[in-house]
């Protein structure tokens, strides 16, 4: 089957995937997948990543980034599932996407497009949950201006980009289905 190669949309996907790798590995999953000795002590190889995460937390006090299983207290236990999804599905998909689009430079096949559609929908949906959840943060700790910043300046772009990516992949898949239907229709009319 055909592939979509060298489109500007593939370049946007490459940029998105390149952006995702350090965020997933060194922010979101820092204390989930790396042993503490790699990032906690000053001078450790990943200590700069810990400092960046601590800076982000100090600046925004984002409770979602601060989540741990120990501090969850049942309220936001869904974050544990999100962490597992990020490690077992999002990270491998991002790495595969980079391999496919950057290393192989073959564009996307129908199977790739289906995978990237599911990936984009999962990222958009989980980010939407985070946006919604911030609405319920304690007003004493998170005034309206802080909630607005969390929702619209930090999380909304992470919802919009994968939503546009999902639309892109859906359009590609629909194009394939229409082409297959047309070919089948032509075959039947012969």
Phi, psi and omega per residue, in radians:
X1 nan 2.771 -3.076
X2 -1.246 2.832 3.065
X3 -2.196 2.681 3.021
X4 -1.604 1.931 -3.099
X5 -2.059 2.647 3.027
X6 0.883 0.642 3.042
X7 -1.625 2.718 3.090
X8 -1.097 -0.496 3.115
X9 -1.166 -0.642 3.072
X10 -1.120 -0.608 3.101
X11 -1.167 -0.644 3.064
X12 -1.123 -0.755 3.091
X13 -1.053 -0.744 3.116
X14 -1.055 -0.803 3.111
X15 -1.039 -0.745 3.126
X16 -1.089 -0.817 -3.135
X17 -1.107 -0.739 3.099
X18 -1.057 -0.668 3.118
X19 -1.183 -0.616 -3.080
X20 -1.226 -0.614 -3.041
X21 -0.984 -0.969 -3.127
X22 -1.176 -0.567 3.130
X23 -1.149 -0.769 3.138
X24 -1.176 -0.879 -3.027
X25 -1.250 -0.664 -2.954
X26 -2.025 0.012 3.054
X27 -2.152 -1.163 -3.041
X28 -1.120 -0.786 -3.040
X29 -1.864 0.279 -3.078
X30 -0.927 -0.965 -3.105
X31 -1.595 0.062 3.107
X32 -1.614 -0.709 -3.019
X33 -1.973 -0.279 -3.115
X34 -1.813 2.464 3.056
X35 -1.179 2.574 -3.057
X36 -1.003 -0.576 -3.105
X37 -1.147 -0.288 3.126
X38 -1.468 -0.324 -3.086
X39 -2.279 -0.365 -3.054
X40 -1.348 -0.941 -3.062
X41 -1.185 2.504 3.046
X42 -1.040 2.332 -3.101
X43 1.634 -0.138 3.088
X44 -1.183 2.671 -3.069
X45 -0.974 -0.608 -3.098
X46 -1.869 0.329 -3.112
X47 -1.106 -0.593 3.107
X48 -1.066 -0.628 3.096
X49 -1.144 -0.711 3.092
X50 -1.113 -0.736 3.104
X51 -1.078 -0.693 3.112
X52 -1.130 -0.748 3.114
X53 -1.132 -0.741 3.110
X54 -1.121 -0.656 3.076
X55 -1.081 -0.810 3.131
X56 -1.040 -0.790 -3.135
X57 -1.129 -0.745 3.118
X58 -1.112 -0.641 -3.100
X59 -1.323 -0.768 -2.999
X60 -1.926 -0.269 -3.092
X61 0.896 0.674 -3.067
X62 -1.216 1.946 -3.088
X63 -1.186 -0.423 -3.125
X64 -1.229 -0.693 3.115
X65 -1.270 -0.442 -3.133
X66 -1.499 -0.052 -3.038
X67 -1.055 2.414 2.936
X68 -2.460 2.785 3.122
X69 -1.076 -0.568 -3.126
X70 -1.219 -0.548 -3.086
X71 -1.722 0.035 -3.007
X72 -1.154 -0.693 -3.127
X73 0.886 0.551 3.039
X74 1.456 -0.518 -3.065
X75 -1.089 -0.959 -3.063
X76 -1.955 0.764 -3.132
X77 -1.153 -0.277 3.079
X78 -1.080 -0.404 3.141
X79 -1.116 -0.562 3.073
X80 -1.057 -0.736 3.071
X81 -1.092 -0.744 3.138
X82 -1.080 -0.661 3.121
X83 -1.135 -0.745 3.094
X84 -1.111 -0.751 3.095
X85 -1.049 -0.722 -3.124
X86 -1.137 -0.704 -3.119
X87 -1.303 -0.789 -3.009
X88 -1.579 -0.342 -3.128
X89 -2.111 -0.926 -3.046
X90 -1.150 -0.871 -3.125
X91 -1.038 -0.868 3.101
X92 -1.067 -0.627 3.141
X93 -1.180 -0.737 3.112
X94 -1.087 -0.797 3.133
X95 -1.121 -0.716 3.083
X96 -1.115 -0.747 3.127
X97 -1.034 -0.752 3.092
X98 -1.129 -0.731 3.104
X99 -1.053 -0.813 -3.082
X100 -1.172 -0.804 -3.016
X101 -1.536 -0.522 -3.072
X102 -1.742 -0.856 -3.066
X103 -1.369 -0.952 -3.109
X104 -1.340 -0.524 -3.111
X105 0.907 0.742 -3.110
X106 -1.838 0.033 -3.097
X107 1.334 -2.769 -3.094
X108 -2.016 2.428 3.018
X109 -1.686 3.084 3.098
X110 -1.047 -0.698 3.110
X111 -1.140 -0.715 3.090
X112 -1.062 -0.768 -3.097
X113 -1.117 -0.668 3.082
X114 -1.147 -0.766 3.096
X115 -1.060 -0.823 -3.110
X116 -1.199 -0.514 3.051
X117 -1.133 -0.840 3.120
X118 -1.096 -0.747 3.098
X119 -0.996 -0.889 -3.081
X120 -1.115 -0.707 3.110
X121 -1.131 -0.693 3.134
X122 -1.139 -0.775 3.136
X123 -1.123 -0.781 -3.139
X124 -1.097 -0.773 -3.096
X125 -1.163 -0.797 -3.127
X126 -1.181 -0.593 3.075
X127 -1.193 -0.673 3.080
X128 -1.060 -0.680 3.082
X129 -1.088 -0.727 3.115
X130 -1.125 -0.719 3.097
X131 -1.057 -0.822 -3.136
X132 -1.103 -0.746 -3.103
X133 -1.095 -0.615 -3.136
X134 -1.145 -0.326 3.080
X135 -1.117 -0.436 -3.050
X136 -1.744 0.173 3.111
X137 -1.183 2.615 -3.114
X138 -1.034 2.144 -3.122
X139 -1.050 -0.527 -3.131
X140 -1.176 -0.593 -3.119
X141 -1.644 -0.624 -3.074
X142 -2.134 1.536 3.103
X143 -1.082 2.910 -3.077
X144 -0.937 -0.698 -3.124
X145 -1.117 -0.692 3.127
X146 -1.198 -0.763 3.086
X147 -1.039 -0.753 3.136
X148 -1.051 -0.751 3.120
X149 -1.110 -0.787 3.102
X150 -1.054 -0.821 -3.049
X151 -1.245 -0.859 -2.935
X152 -1.727 -0.429 3.140
X153 -1.718 -0.571 -3.092
X154 -1.724 -0.828 -3.044
X155 -1.572 -0.617 -3.059
X156 -1.002 -0.760 3.080
X157 -1.044 -0.567 3.132
X158 -1.336 -0.165 2.993
X159 -1.642 -0.746 -3.062
X160 -1.155 -0.833 -3.076
X161 -1.045 -0.862 3.121
X162 -1.200 -0.479 3.074
X163 -1.120 -0.781 3.074
X164 -1.107 -0.663 3.080
X165 -1.110 -0.680 3.098
X166 -1.119 -0.719 3.103
X167 -1.095 -0.768 3.106
X168 -0.997 -0.848 -3.115
X169 -1.195 -0.633 3.096
X170 -1.106 -0.730 3.113
X171 -1.102 -0.730 3.118
X172 -1.104 -0.772 -3.130
X173 -1.141 -0.748 3.107
X174 -1.075 -0.683 3.069
X175 -1.040 -0.719 3.104
X176 -1.137 -0.743 -3.133
X177 -1.114 -0.773 3.121
X178 -1.086 -0.719 3.119
X179 -1.131 -0.719 3.124
X180 -1.157 -0.732 3.106
X181 -1.104 -0.715 3.125
X182 -1.133 -0.726 3.129
X183 -1.142 -0.694 3.114
X184 -1.178 -0.692 3.115
X185 -1.115 -0.712 3.109
X186 -1.136 -0.666 -3.136
X187 -1.150 -0.722 -3.127
X188 -1.186 -0.572 -3.100
X189 -1.349 -0.170 -3.129
X190 -1.429 nan nan
